[in-house]
């Protein structure tokens, strides 16, 4: 509290004189000494109390965070890492409100995986008012025919929906959507395909893109079909939509045909690098630029087939079955079929028939692959089963196709 004589002797002369005078003054006035002691004691006490308060606050915060992490893991099904991350975005000291929210979700058909996904993405939902904020929205979707696991998939797929106003956004936008797809059932189908149809201000974007298609003469039925099967295509930037439409028109697509909107979806879904990679695969199989152009116009989705699948199908049909590569360019639907489940079983039947003396020219490979399974069985298996009993085994994959000679 006071400097020692040793320190005084070693200190600066002016500082030493000051300390000595202050010391003598305090000795001559005991009341001042008492005040000084109390002052120092009070200051020390204050510091001690402040430190204790900070420790208590830190301890309380840590305890609250641990409680939230534990709740997120045990009640919501989050992993420890996700729970720790989510706990930074939501704070509560009792489980009353979160329990009410979880009970509402469970009663609405949400299973734990969907609850986990929803809360992991938007932790603050645990503190939403279950009766005033959440329940009215869930009931509205139920009234449209969207409920149970389907509703859980939609809302966990795009949790932002629950943040939107029911009266100002959800109801008017779905009414707009219904004016295009005509029924609640179709609205639900579109939502299930892409929950992002109800993302931020989609009505404005959707309306602009639909206007672009209408200006090109695309029939309403095809616009509806696109909205039901590939709704996200209509949510792209409207300037980009105009660019795609112009490119599609330059490839001689007819706006009246369904392939026009399918081609829009393909170009909107693919990166330019992926597009060029697919074209290179076709070129390696000898397709000319005109053949590629024709194939894309006939079946736009052939460009979306993976490079691995294209190579496997072309290798089988051209190298093993002996068909012309150009034939596949004329019938690009073939590239959409399953090699294991459709192409090989049917080709196995044809190779058995050819090995038994049937004229290969009688079998049009594209017709064989395109027709429905029941028709194929009746026309090529059941019809000849009396003469060639092994046909069904060939179709079911019980014969080694590569061991069958073609004669």
Buried (B, 14 or more C-beta within 10 A) or exposed (E): EEBEEEEBEEBEEEEBEEBEEBBEEBEEEEEEBEEBEEEEEEEEEEEEEEEEEEEEEEEEEEEBBEBBBBBBBEBBBBEEEBBBBBBEEBBBEEBEBBBBBBEBBEEBBBEEEBBBBBBBBBBEBBBBEBEEBBBEBBEBBBEBBBBEEBBBBBBBBBBBBBBBEBEEBBEEBBEBBBEBBEEBEBBBBBBBBBBBBBBEEBBEBBEBBBEBBEEBEBBEEBBBBBBBBBBBBBBBEBEEBBEBBEEBBEEEBEBEBBBBBBBBBBBBBBEEEBBEEBBEBBEEBEBEEEBBBBBBBBBBBBBBBEEEBBEBBBEBBBEEBEBEBEBBBEBBBBBBBEBEEBBBBBBBBBBBBBBBEBEBEEBEBBEBBBBEEEEBBEEBBEEBEEEBEBBBEBBEEEBEBEEBEEE
